[in-house]
Amino acid sequence: MNLPWTKREIVDAVIAGYRSVDENDASTWAQMQCLRIFADLALGRSDGRQAPYIEDALYARVVRAWTAINKGRDPNAAYDVPLADERPLTTDDQLSGQYRLVAKLLDAEDARRRQRQRP
């Protein structure tokens, strides 16, 4: 799948946004970090949002790269390799459960970021 972000842009964003996990600081938990990195890449863009399946694919690649860094592996090598618990999408289920869970939050965050950009 062709994404509007390059592999380099995504991996660089993950590297820049990565922080070691501290169980006492929820902002460092994997899901929070991955959502923040995803939001910085995908939301509030002047050209608008991408289709949900493209955003879902972006999120999957952010998670793969983040997981690789967290495990001391190369995020570039992990970018195209699905995680062991990553379910492939089918024609019946075209968005991951994770994406569907946060879809409304993403819409609200996108609107907030766009509002900040207006003069």
Stockholm file with secondary structure:
# STOCKHOLM 1.0

chainA/1-119         MNLPWTKREIVDAVIAGYRSVDENDASTWAQMQCLRIFADLALGRSDGRQAPYIEDALYARVVRAWTAINKGRDPNAAYDVPLADERPLTTDDQLSGQYRLVAKLLDAEDARRRQRQRP
#=GR chainA/1-119 SS CCCSSCHHHHHHHHHHHCCCCCTTCGGGSHHHHHHHHHHHHHSSCTTCCCCHHHHHHHHHHHHHHHHHHHTTCCHHHHTTSCCTTCCCCCSSCCSCHHHHHHHHHHHHHHHHHHHHHCC
#=GC SS_cons         CCCSSCHHHHHHHHHHHCCCCCTTCGGGSHHHHHHHHHHHHHSSCTTCCCCHHHHHHHHHHHHHHHHHHHTTCCHHHHTTSCCTTCCCCCSSCCSCHHHHHHHHHHHHHHHHHHHHHCC
//
